[in-house]
Structures are given as C-alpha cells and as structure tokens.
Amino acid sequence: MRNSSWAGLVALALTMTGCGETPKPAPAPTTGPSPEAIMANPPTLTPEGIAPAAAPAAAAPASAAGVLPSPETIRSGEYAPLSRPLFIYVNKKSLAEKPQLAFYVQTYLGAGQAKVGEVGYIPLHEDELAKAKSDVAAAGLTAEIAADKAEGKVKIDGSSTVFPLSQEIAKLVIELTGDKVNVEVAKSGTGGGFKKFVKGETDINGASRPITEEEGKAAAENGVEYVGFKVALDGISIVVSAENDFLTSITVDQLKSIWKPDTTVKKWKDVDPSWPDSEIALYGADADSGTFDFFTEVINGKAKQSRTDYTASGNDNDLVRGVAGDKYSLGYIPFAYYLENKDTLKLIAVVPAAKKE
C-alpha cells in the first residue's frame, strides 16, 4: 500500500471489489453499510481508485457494551476498527508457466470459496469474486485449466491468518487432481513470506495486509511481477481465557493504553481500577506478521509500534494456548482461530473510539 495507513483497510474490507497489484484503501465510513446494502449497491474499482457507492442509510451506533466480531459485524463494519480483508499474491510468470498453479488459483476462486466460511472467515460477494477473477484473467489465466492437466509443485508461504484457508484449498486441489499436484503451504507471516515472494522463491504469498511500497519495489528490482486480490474478510479478535470472570468488553482507548510502546500498564487495575490487581499476561503477533502491522496501526496509530514485553508468535495456535492457560491473559488473534477454540477462550466485545468532532 503506497503512502497510506493500514487503518484504511477498515473501509477497504467493506468497499473493495477486488485487488490489483497495489490495493488502495478508501476513507473509513462513519458507519458501516449492511450486507444487503453492499450487495444492492456495490462500489467499483477504477484506475483512479475506489469509486464509492451511493451513501447508505446510517447504521445504528455501537452500544456502550461494545461489538463482538461475527460475519455480520465484520462485513458491515460495525466491528471497528478491527475488520480487515485478506489477500493472496500470485507470481505472474509462475501463473503463466505452471498449469498446477493456475489450477490452484482457479480452485481458490471457484469451488474453494465454499471453504472460506468453513474455515471461519467471511466469503466474498459475487461482485467481489467476479472482480478477482477478472484480475487473474488480466494477469494471464484466460482459459480454464482441466484437473488432468495440472501436475507438479506449488509453493505457498505468508500469513498465518490466511494459512488455514490456503491449506484447505490445497487439500481440495490434491483431491481433484488425484494427488498429481503437490502443494506446500508454509506460514512465516505476511512480511516473512513477502521476503521470499519478492525474490521469486514462492508462487503465492498469503497476506493479511496489502503489499507495501518497499516490498513492491523489491519485487520490481528482482523482475517479479504479481497479481494480488482479496479472498476473504476477517476480524481480529480480542480474547481472554475462558476462566476470566471480570472482562466482557474493552474500549479501543483501553487497548491502546495496554499495547502502546510507552505504556506503564502492568496490571489489570492500571487500565480500570475495578479490575484485578494482577499482572496482564499479553499474547500477540510477531513483527513479521501482517496482523501485527494492522493491529498496531489501528490501535496504536502507527504500524509496528508496540510494547515489546509480551509473548509474540507467528503461530496463532501458540497464542491460543498461551491465552487459554492464564486467567489474567489478553491476546489478539484472527477470528477463525477463536472459532476453533471457543471452549477455552472468551471473546471480548470492542467499543470503538469516540468520533472526533
């Protein structure tokens, strides 16, 4: 993303109909349109940027109790500011030369879309899906690839958030091709994956944020051309242990007081005097993660700016285990990982920051 903040992704998650090589965020709306309104009056993506749809009727404001992430609140934008789009980026040369990669991408945007909801993310609208297919066709995938023409290896790396979805698509591709396609899916984080992708070392990079200007320049220097597009929506989920008996909601300002680089918060009572006199055990994404970039931008105001005295990991399952094992923990993870672990985690509602006059 060029010269813009990750905060614009909140609006992008609602309005973007597809993603090219350099996705551009739209200004965040003050209230989110309903899923029905988006379907009835979708925005369009032009060479100059995103052309918004006609202004929808104002949505009801979030209650003081906060908003929980769900397919409805994530898609509508009510779960602000932690709703976001998820992407994959595909090497154009590999797409043209490897039928097995073309078949994988074709499956991702075809039969594989049924896997999005199964994994725990929010599927694309039909118009968004059509735009993604159009972008891929413009990149060279103009004809449908038959399963019996797909054979060989596909290398994928990147986001741990996108990982479970790409892994399910891989299983489907292997099934459809009778094991003739070998799909390797790794998860070194969005940033870690892009380090390999821009050198041409992988065919696909999963990303929980758009490619940065610096990463785009590195790809160009290495002669790597790519196409990127949105594949699903996610809501970063604030979670505590299922044993936590005092927290049901938290404000964006309180999250910032906990996670900002110069914080003095150590115990729960430092955030709210009515909360326990116990140290907060913090768990969150590591610095190579797109989730880290997005979370720190929308909560702390600047990407990659965060306190460092917390348990950081690029493996979301490690974060789940850590949060679940400590009554006084707090963490942030992708929505799909919460859904997989509802018995050991408690989901916390988020109260958006007050609008500035």
C-alpha positions as a LaTeX table, in Angstrom:
\begin{tabular}{lrrr}
\hline
Residue & $x$ (\AA) & $y$ (\AA) & $z$ (\AA) \\
\hline
Met1 & 0.00 & 0.00 & 0.00 \\
Arg2 & 1.51 & 3.33 & $-1.05$ \\
Asn3 & 1.88 & 6.20 & 1.40 \\
Ser4 & $-1.21$ & 5.29 & 3.43 \\
Ser5 & $-2.00$ & 3.67 & 6.75 \\
Trp6 & $-3.36$ & 0.23 & 7.47 \\
Ala7 & $-6.33$ & 1.96 & 9.09 \\
Gly8 & $-7.75$ & 2.49 & 5.63 \\
Leu9 & $-8.22$ & $-1.27$ & 5.40 \\
Val10 & $-11.27$ & $-1.00$ & 7.63 \\
Ala11 & $-13.05$ & 0.76 & 4.79 \\
Leu12 & $-11.34$ & $-1.45$ & 2.21 \\
Ala13 & $-12.82$ & $-4.54$ & 3.86 \\
Leu14 & $-16.28$ & $-3.17$ & 3.18 \\
Thr15 & $-15.93$ & $-1.46$ & $-0.18$ \\
Met16 & $-13.21$ & $-3.10$ & $-2.22$ \\
Thr17 & $-14.41$ & $-5.18$ & $-5.12$ \\
Gly18 & $-11.03$ & $-6.66$ & $-5.98$ \\
Cys19 & $-7.35$ & $-6.17$ & $-5.51$ \\
Gly20 & $-4.71$ & $-5.49$ & $-8.14$ \\
Glu21 & $-1.04$ & $-5.12$ & $-7.67$ \\
Thr22 & $-1.27$ & $-2.02$ & $-5.48$ \\
Pro23 & $-4.52$ & $-2.02$ & $-3.48$ \\
Lys24 & $-5.67$ & 1.42 & $-2.37$ \\
Pro25 & $-7.74$ & 2.00 & 0.77 \\
Ala26 & $-10.86$ & 4.12 & 0.80 \\
Pro27 & $-11.63$ & 6.54 & 3.66 \\
Ala28 & $-13.27$ & 4.77 & 6.58 \\
Pro29 & $-17.03$ & 5.35 & 6.74 \\
Thr30 & $-18.55$ & 6.69 & 9.93 \\
Thr31 & $-20.99$ & 3.79 & 9.96 \\
Gly32 & $-20.96$ & 0.50 & 8.11 \\
Pro33 & $-23.50$ & $-0.45$ & 5.44 \\
Ser34 & $-25.47$ & $-3.63$ & 5.91 \\
Pro35 & $-24.57$ & $-6.73$ & 3.87 \\
Glu36 & $-27.81$ & $-6.26$ & 1.92 \\
Ala37 & $-26.94$ & $-2.65$ & 1.11 \\
Ile38 & $-23.49$ & $-3.65$ & $-0.16$ \\
Met39 & $-24.99$ & $-6.35$ & $-2.36$ \\
Ala40 & $-27.63$ & $-3.98$ & $-3.75$ \\
Asn41 & $-25.30$ & $-1.05$ & $-4.41$ \\
Pro42 & $-21.65$ & $-2.19$ & $-4.57$ \\
Pro43 & $-18.73$ & 0.22 & $-5.13$ \\
Thr44 & $-16.44$ & $-0.08$ & $-8.12$ \\
Leu45 & $-12.68$ & $-0.11$ & $-8.56$ \\
Thr46 & $-11.41$ & 2.29 & $-11.21$ \\
Pro47 & $-7.85$ & 3.01 & $-12.38$ \\
Glu48 & $-8.01$ & 6.14 & $-10.23$ \\
Gly49 & $-9.06$ & 4.24 & $-7.12$ \\
Ile50 & $-12.24$ & 3.06 & $-5.47$ \\
Ala51 & $-15.45$ & 4.80 & $-6.51$ \\
Pro52 & $-17.81$ & 4.58 & $-3.53$ \\
Ala53 & $-21.41$ & 3.54 & $-3.84$ \\
Ala54 & $-24.21$ & 5.94 & $-3.04$ \\
Ala55 & $-24.33$ & 6.80 & 0.64 \\
Pro56 & $-26.29$ & 4.15 & 2.57 \\
Ala57 & $-28.73$ & 4.83 & 5.34 \\
Ala58 & $-26.99$ & 5.41 & 8.65 \\
Ala59 & $-26.47$ & 2.27 & 10.72 \\
Ala60 & $-27.29$ & 2.10 & 14.39 \\
Pro61 & $-24.30$ & 3.12 & 16.55 \\
Ala62 & $-22.45$ & 0.53 & 18.58 \\
Ser63 & $-23.72$ & 0.15 & 22.10 \\
Ala64 & $-21.65$ & 1.07 & 25.13 \\
Ala65 & $-21.23$ & $-2.65$ & 25.74 \\
Gly66 & $-19.15$ & $-2.92$ & 22.57 \\
Val67 & $-19.36$ & $-5.08$ & 19.46 \\
Leu68 & $-18.38$ & $-8.72$ & 19.11 \\
Pro69 & $-16.87$ & $-9.94$ & 15.83 \\
Ser70 & $-19.24$ & $-12.01$ & 13.72 \\
Pro71 & $-19.82$ & $-12.47$ & 9.99 \\
Glu72 & $-22.46$ & $-9.73$ & 10.15 \\
Thr73 & $-20.50$ & $-7.15$ & 12.18 \\
Ile74 & $-17.26$ & $-7.77$ & 10.29 \\
Arg75 & $-18.86$ & $-7.39$ & 6.87 \\
Ser76 & $-20.94$ & $-4.34$ & 7.87 \\
Gly77 & $-18.02$ & $-2.54$ & 9.50 \\
Glu78 & $-19.76$ & $-2.35$ & 12.87 \\
Tyr79 & $-16.83$ & $-4.29$ & 14.32 \\
Ala80 & $-14.49$ & $-1.33$ & 14.03 \\
Pro81 & $-11.61$ & $-0.81$ & 13.73 \\
Leu82 & $-10.55$ & $-4.47$ & 13.64 \\
Ser83 & $-12.33$ & $-5.70$ & 10.48 \\
Arg84 & $-9.95$ & $-6.29$ & 7.54 \\
Pro85 & $-9.58$ & $-8.02$ & 4.16 \\
Leu86 & $-7.30$ & $-11.00$ & 3.47 \\
Phe87 & $-5.33$ & $-11.40$ & 0.23 \\
Ile88 & $-3.21$ & $-13.74$ & $-1.83$ \\
Tyr89 & $-0.49$ & $-12.53$ & $-4.22$ \\
Val90 & 0.47 & $-14.69$ & $-7.21$ \\
Asn91 & 3.67 & $-14.64$ & $-9.27$ \\
Lys92 & 2.58 & $-13.82$ & $-12.85$ \\
Lys93 & 5.40 & $-15.75$ & $-14.52$ \\
Ser94 & 4.65 & $-18.86$ & $-12.48$ \\
Leu95 & 0.94 & $-18.45$ & $-13.25$ \\
Ala96 & 1.68 & $-18.48$ & $-16.98$ \\
Glu97 & 4.19 & $-21.34$ & $-16.88$ \\
Lys98 & 2.73 & $-23.71$ & $-14.29$ \\
Pro99 & $-0.66$ & $-25.29$ & $-15.04$ \\
Gln100 & $-0.73$ & $-26.65$ & $-11.48$ \\
Leu101 & $-0.52$ & $-23.10$ & $-10.07$ \\
Ala102 & $-3.19$ & $-21.87$ & $-12.48$ \\
Phe103 & $-5.43$ & $-24.74$ & $-11.36$ \\
Tyr104 & $-4.81$ & $-23.89$ & $-7.70$ \\
Val105 & $-5.76$ & $-20.22$ & $-8.23$ \\
Gln106 & $-8.74$ & $-21.28$ & $-10.33$ \\
Thr107 & $-9.89$ & $-23.55$ & $-7.49$ \\
Tyr108 & $-9.32$ & $-20.80$ & $-4.89$ \\
Leu109 & $-11.76$ & $-18.55$ & $-6.75$ \\
Gly110 & $-14.12$ & $-21.37$ & $-7.71$ \\
Ala111 & $-15.00$ & $-24.46$ & $-5.72$ \\
Gly112 & $-12.65$ & $-23.37$ & $-2.96$ \\
Gln113 & $-14.79$ & $-20.39$ & $-2.00$ \\
Ala114 & $-17.01$ & $-22.79$ & $-0.05$ \\
Lys115 & $-14.02$ & $-23.36$ & 2.24 \\
Val116 & $-13.89$ & $-19.70$ & 3.33 \\
Gly117 & $-16.89$ & $-19.98$ & 5.62 \\
Glu118 & $-15.90$ & $-23.46$ & 6.76 \\
Val119 & $-12.54$ & $-22.16$ & 7.96 \\
Gly120 & $-14.18$ & $-19.28$ & 9.84 \\
Tyr121 & $-13.78$ & $-16.26$ & 7.59 \\
Ile122 & $-16.35$ & $-14.25$ & 5.64 \\
Pro123 & $-16.75$ & $-15.14$ & 1.94 \\
Leu124 & $-16.59$ & $-12.62$ & $-0.89$ \\
His125 & $-19.72$ & $-11.19$ & $-2.50$ \\
Glu126 & $-20.38$ & $-12.34$ & $-6.06$ \\
Asp127 & $-19.27$ & $-9.00$ & $-7.49$ \\
Glu128 & $-16.05$ & $-9.10$ & $-5.47$ \\
Leu129 & $-15.38$ & $-12.63$ & $-6.65$ \\
Ala130 & $-16.01$ & $-11.63$ & $-10.27$ \\
Lys131 & $-13.51$ & $-8.76$ & $-9.93$ \\
Ala132 & $-10.87$ & $-11.10$ & $-8.51$ \\
Lys133 & $-11.39$ & $-13.49$ & $-11.42$ \\
Ser134 & $-11.11$ & $-10.59$ & $-13.84$ \\
Asp135 & $-7.80$ & $-9.51$ & $-12.29$ \\
Val136 & $-6.44$ & $-13.05$ & $-12.59$ \\
Ala137 & $-7.57$ & $-13.28$ & $-16.22$ \\
Ala138 & $-5.81$ & $-9.99$ & $-16.94$ \\
Ala139 & $-2.66$ & $-11.49$ & $-15.41$ \\
Gly140 & $-2.72$ & $-14.38$ & $-17.89$ \\
Leu141 & $-5.16$ & $-17.02$ & $-16.65$ \\
Thr142 & $-7.61$ & $-16.67$ & $-19.54$ \\
Ala143 & $-8.66$ & $-20.29$ & $-20.04$ \\
Glu144 & $-9.96$ & $-22.86$ & $-17.59$ \\
Ile145 & $-7.40$ & $-25.49$ & $-16.62$ \\
Ala146 & $-8.62$ & $-29.09$ & $-16.52$ \\
Ala147 & $-7.66$ & $-31.14$ & $-13.45$ \\
Asp148 & $-5.86$ & $-33.73$ & $-15.61$ \\
Lys149 & $-3.57$ & $-31.00$ & $-16.99$ \\
Ala150 & $-2.38$ & $-29.98$ & $-13.52$ \\
Glu151 & 0.74 & $-31.72$ & $-12.26$ \\
Gly152 & 3.75 & $-30.64$ & $-10.21$ \\
Lys153 & 4.58 & $-28.47$ & $-7.22$ \\
Val154 & 3.07 & $-25.24$ & $-5.88$ \\
Lys155 & 4.94 & $-23.29$ & $-3.19$ \\
Ile156 & 2.97 & $-21.03$ & $-0.84$ \\
Asp157 & 4.08 & $-19.02$ & 2.18 \\
Gly158 & 2.99 & $-15.98$ & 4.13 \\
Ser159 & 0.24 & $-15.07$ & 6.56 \\
Ser160 & $-0.65$ & $-17.42$ & 9.40 \\
Thr161 & $-4.15$ & $-15.92$ & 9.15 \\
Val162 & $-4.57$ & $-16.95$ & 5.51 \\
Phe163 & $-2.76$ & $-20.26$ & 6.13 \\
Pro164 & $-5.77$ & $-22.39$ & 7.18 \\
Leu165 & $-7.73$ & $-21.25$ & 4.13 \\
Ser166 & $-4.85$ & $-21.87$ & 1.68 \\
Gln167 & $-4.27$ & $-25.24$ & 3.33 \\
Glu168 & $-7.90$ & $-26.28$ & 2.80 \\
Ile169 & $-7.71$ & $-25.18$ & $-0.84$ \\
Ala170 & $-4.53$ & $-27.25$ & $-1.17$ \\
Lys171 & $-6.32$ & $-30.35$ & 0.13 \\
Leu172 & $-9.11$ & $-29.78$ & $-2.37$ \\
Val173 & $-6.65$ & $-29.37$ & $-5.27$ \\
Ile174 & $-4.84$ & $-32.56$ & $-4.30$ \\
Glu175 & $-8.16$ & $-34.39$ & $-4.19$ \\
Leu176 & $-9.35$ & $-33.01$ & $-7.54$ \\
Thr177 & $-6.08$ & $-33.87$ & $-9.31$ \\
Gly178 & $-5.66$ & $-37.32$ & $-7.80$ \\
Asp179 & $-2.50$ & $-36.37$ & $-5.88$ \\
Lys180 & $-0.76$ & $-35.16$ & $-9.04$ \\
Val181 & $-0.26$ & $-31.68$ & $-7.58$ \\
Asn182 & 2.00 & $-31.25$ & $-4.56$ \\
Val183 & 1.08 & $-28.07$ & $-2.65$ \\
Glu184 & 3.49 & $-26.86$ & 0.04 \\
Val185 & 1.84 & $-24.35$ & 2.38 \\
Ala186 & 4.04 & $-22.61$ & 4.95 \\
Lys187 & 3.30 & $-19.73$ & 7.34 \\
Ser188 & 6.24 & $-17.45$ & 8.04 \\
Gly189 & 3.97 & $-14.40$ & 8.40 \\
Thr190 & 2.87 & $-11.85$ & 5.82 \\
Gly191 & 6.15 & $-9.92$ & 5.95 \\
Gly192 & 8.31 & $-13.02$ & 6.22 \\
Gly193 & 6.51 & $-14.53$ & 3.25 \\
Phe194 & 6.89 & $-11.41$ & 1.14 \\
Lys195 & 10.67 & $-11.53$ & 1.70 \\
Lys196 & 10.66 & $-14.81$ & $-0.22$ \\
Phe197 & 7.94 & $-13.91$ & $-2.69$ \\
Val198 & 9.65 & $-10.74$ & $-3.98$ \\
Lys199 & 12.74 & $-12.83$ & $-4.76$ \\
Gly200 & 10.71 & $-15.30$ & $-6.80$ \\
Glu201 & 11.19 & $-18.10$ & $-4.26$ \\
Thr202 & 7.48 & $-18.84$ & $-3.87$ \\
Asp203 & 4.49 & $-18.96$ & $-6.21$ \\
Ile204 & 1.95 & $-17.43$ & $-3.82$ \\
Asn205 & 2.09 & $-15.28$ & $-0.71$ \\
Gly206 & $-0.87$ & $-15.14$ & 1.66 \\
Ala207 & $-1.26$ & $-11.69$ & 3.21 \\
Ser208 & $-3.34$ & $-10.12$ & 5.95 \\
Arg209 & $-2.43$ & $-6.67$ & 4.62 \\
Pro210 & $-1.61$ & $-5.29$ & 1.16 \\
Ile211 & 1.93 & $-5.43$ & $-0.16$ \\
Thr212 & 3.93 & $-2.36$ & 0.91 \\
Glu213 & 5.63 & 0.10 & $-1.40$ \\
Glu214 & 9.02 & $-1.16$ & $-0.25$ \\
Glu215 & 8.06 & $-4.78$ & $-0.95$ \\
Gly216 & 6.68 & $-3.81$ & $-4.35$ \\
Lys217 & 9.95 & $-2.08$ & $-5.24$ \\
Ala218 & 11.95 & $-5.13$ & $-4.15$ \\
Ala219 & 9.81 & $-7.32$ & $-6.41$ \\
Ala220 & 10.36 & $-4.97$ & $-9.36$ \\
Glu221 & 14.11 & $-4.94$ & $-8.77$ \\
Asn222 & 14.09 & $-8.74$ & $-8.88$ \\
Gly223 & 11.93 & $-8.85$ & $-12.00$ \\
Val224 & 8.98 & $-10.35$ & $-10.15$ \\
Glu225 & 5.58 & $-9.32$ & $-11.46$ \\
Tyr226 & 2.49 & $-10.27$ & $-9.47$ \\
Val227 & $-1.25$ & $-10.04$ & $-9.20$ \\
Gly228 & $-2.96$ & $-9.67$ & $-5.84$ \\
Phe229 & $-6.59$ & $-9.97$ & $-4.91$ \\
Lys230 & $-8.89$ & $-10.19$ & $-1.92$ \\
Val231 & $-10.05$ & $-13.68$ & $-0.90$ \\
Ala232 & $-11.99$ & $-13.17$ & 2.36 \\
Leu233 & $-12.73$ & $-10.87$ & 5.30 \\
Asp234 & $-11.54$ & $-11.28$ & 8.89 \\
Gly235 & $-11.98$ & $-9.55$ & 12.22 \\
Ile236 & $-9.03$ & $-9.52$ & 14.61 \\
Ser237 & $-10.47$ & $-10.95$ & 17.81 \\
Ile238 & $-9.66$ & $-9.78$ & 21.33 \\
Val239 & $-9.61$ & $-12.83$ & 23.57 \\
Val240 & $-9.02$ & $-13.82$ & 27.18 \\
Ser241 & $-9.09$ & $-17.14$ & 28.99 \\
Ala242 & $-12.46$ & $-18.83$ & 29.41 \\
Glu243 & $-11.73$ & $-18.59$ & 33.15 \\
Asn244 & $-11.75$ & $-14.77$ & 33.06 \\
Asp245 & $-14.78$ & $-13.68$ & 35.09 \\
Phe246 & $-14.43$ & $-9.88$ & 35.04 \\
Leu247 & $-13.99$ & $-8.75$ & 31.43 \\
Thr248 & $-16.73$ & $-8.66$ & 28.79 \\
Ser249 & $-15.81$ & $-5.56$ & 26.78 \\
Ile250 & $-12.89$ & $-3.21$ & 26.27 \\
Thr251 & $-12.54$ & 0.14 & 24.53 \\
Val252 & $-10.10$ & 0.98 & 21.76 \\
Asp253 & $-8.54$ & 3.56 & 24.08 \\
Gln254 & $-8.02$ & 0.91 & 26.76 \\
Leu255 & $-6.41$ & $-1.39$ & 24.22 \\
Lys256 & $-4.07$ & 1.42 & 23.24 \\
Ser257 & $-3.19$ & 2.09 & 26.87 \\
Ile258 & $-2.16$ & $-1.56$ & 27.15 \\
Trp259 & $-0.30$ & $-2.01$ & 23.84 \\
Lys260 & 1.32 & 1.37 & 23.09 \\
Pro261 & 5.14 & 1.47 & 23.14 \\
Asp262 & 5.43 & 3.83 & 26.12 \\
Thr263 & 2.78 & 2.18 & 28.26 \\
Thr264 & 3.08 & 1.99 & 32.02 \\
Val265 & 0.32 & $-0.61$ & 32.26 \\
Lys266 & 1.40 & $-3.81$ & 34.01 \\
Lys267 & $-1.71$ & $-4.92$ & 35.86 \\
Trp268 & $-5.38$ & $-5.04$ & 35.01 \\
Lys269 & $-6.15$ & $-2.40$ & 37.65 \\
Asp270 & $-3.83$ & 0.00 & 35.80 \\
Val271 & $-6.40$ & 0.03 & 33.00 \\
Asp272 & $-9.52$ & 0.11 & 35.17 \\
Pro273 & $-9.39$ & 0.38 & 39.00 \\
Ser274 & $-12.29$ & $-2.05$ & 39.26 \\
Trp275 & $-10.30$ & $-4.80$ & 37.54 \\
Pro276 & $-7.98$ & $-7.24$ & 39.40 \\
Asp277 & $-4.65$ & $-6.36$ & 40.99 \\
Ser278 & $-2.98$ & $-8.99$ & 38.78 \\
Glu279 & $-0.40$ & $-8.72$ & 36.01 \\
Ile280 & $-1.70$ & $-8.95$ & 32.45 \\
Ala281 & $-0.15$ & $-11.84$ & 30.52 \\
Leu282 & $-0.08$ & $-10.48$ & 26.97 \\
Tyr283 & $-0.04$ & $-12.51$ & 23.75 \\
Gly284 & 0.11 & $-11.17$ & 20.20 \\
Ala285 & 1.51 & $-11.44$ & 16.70 \\
Asp286 & 5.23 & $-11.12$ & 16.00 \\
Ala287 & 6.85 & $-8.39$ & 13.91 \\
Asp288 & 6.76 & $-10.40$ & 10.64 \\
Ser289 & 3.00 & $-10.74$ & 10.87 \\
Gly290 & 0.53 & $-8.69$ & 8.85 \\
Thr291 & $-1.79$ & $-8.98$ & 11.85 \\
Phe292 & 0.86 & $-7.16$ & 13.90 \\
Asp293 & 1.10 & $-4.41$ & 11.28 \\
Phe294 & $-2.66$ & $-3.95$ & 11.09 \\
Phe295 & $-3.34$ & $-4.16$ & 14.83 \\
Thr296 & $-0.62$ & $-1.71$ & 15.80 \\
Glu297 & $-1.74$ & 0.76 & 13.14 \\
Val298 & $-5.43$ & 0.82 & 14.03 \\
Ile299 & $-4.91$ & 0.60 & 17.80 \\
Asn300 & $-1.64$ & 2.46 & 18.45 \\
Gly301 & $-1.80$ & 4.81 & 15.46 \\
Lys302 & 1.36 & 3.61 & 13.73 \\
Ala303 & 2.25 & 0.25 & 12.20 \\
Lys304 & 4.88 & $-1.82$ & 14.03 \\
Gln305 & 4.83 & 0.46 & 17.11 \\
Ser306 & 4.10 & $-1.69$ & 20.17 \\
Arg307 & 5.28 & $-2.58$ & 23.61 \\
Thr308 & 7.74 & $-5.46$ & 23.40 \\
Asp309 & 7.29 & $-7.16$ & 26.77 \\
Tyr310 & 4.69 & $-9.67$ & 25.59 \\
Thr311 & 4.69 & $-13.20$ & 24.23 \\
Ala312 & 4.96 & $-12.77$ & 20.46 \\
Ser313 & 4.49 & $-15.55$ & 17.93 \\
Gly314 & 3.85 & $-16.06$ & 14.26 \\
Asn315 & 1.95 & $-19.22$ & 15.15 \\
Asp316 & $-1.61$ & $-18.34$ & 16.17 \\
Asn317 & $-2.09$ & $-21.73$ & 17.80 \\
Asp318 & 0.73 & $-20.87$ & 20.21 \\
Leu319 & $-1.09$ & $-17.65$ & 21.09 \\
Val320 & $-4.33$ & $-19.57$ & 21.65 \\
Arg321 & $-2.63$ & $-21.97$ & 24.03 \\
Gly322 & $-0.98$ & $-19.15$ & 25.95 \\
Val323 & $-4.17$ & $-17.12$ & 26.39 \\
Ala324 & $-6.22$ & $-20.18$ & 27.32 \\
Gly325 & $-3.73$ & $-21.20$ & 30.01 \\
Asp326 & $-3.76$ & $-17.99$ & 32.10 \\
Lys327 & $-6.83$ & $-16.48$ & 33.79 \\
Tyr328 & $-5.31$ & $-12.99$ & 33.57 \\
Ser329 & $-4.20$ & $-13.16$ & 29.93 \\
Leu330 & $-5.17$ & $-10.95$ & 26.99 \\
Gly331 & $-4.42$ & $-11.53$ & 23.33 \\
Tyr332 & $-5.41$ & $-10.78$ & 19.74 \\
Ile333 & $-5.85$ & $-13.46$ & 17.07 \\
Pro334 & $-7.69$ & $-14.00$ & 13.75 \\
Phe335 & $-11.42$ & $-14.74$ & 14.06 \\
Ala336 & $-11.06$ & $-18.27$ & 12.63 \\
Tyr337 & $-8.67$ & $-19.24$ & 15.43 \\
Tyr338 & $-11.18$ & $-18.08$ & 18.05 \\
Leu339 & $-13.93$ & $-20.16$ & 16.40 \\
Glu340 & $-11.71$ & $-23.23$ & 16.56 \\
Asn341 & $-11.08$ & $-22.71$ & 20.28 \\
Lys342 & $-14.35$ & $-21.36$ & 21.70 \\
Asp343 & $-14.26$ & $-23.83$ & 24.58 \\
Thr344 & $-11.01$ & $-22.45$ & 26.01 \\
Leu345 & $-11.23$ & $-18.78$ & 25.01 \\
Lys346 & $-13.63$ & $-15.94$ & 25.83 \\
Leu347 & $-14.38$ & $-13.37$ & 23.12 \\
Ile348 & $-14.31$ & $-9.72$ & 24.22 \\
Ala349 & $-16.51$ & $-7.02$ & 22.70 \\
Val350 & $-14.74$ & $-3.90$ & 21.41 \\
Val351 & $-16.07$ & $-0.38$ & 21.98 \\
Pro352 & $-14.92$ & 1.84 & 19.09 \\
Ala353 & $-13.12$ & 5.09 & 19.82 \\
Ala354 & $-15.39$ & 8.12 & 20.10 \\
Lys355 & $-15.73$ & 10.07 & 16.86 \\
Lys356 & $-13.78$ & 13.32 & 16.82 \\
Glu357 & $-15.87$ & 16.43 & 16.19 \\
\hline
\end{tabular}
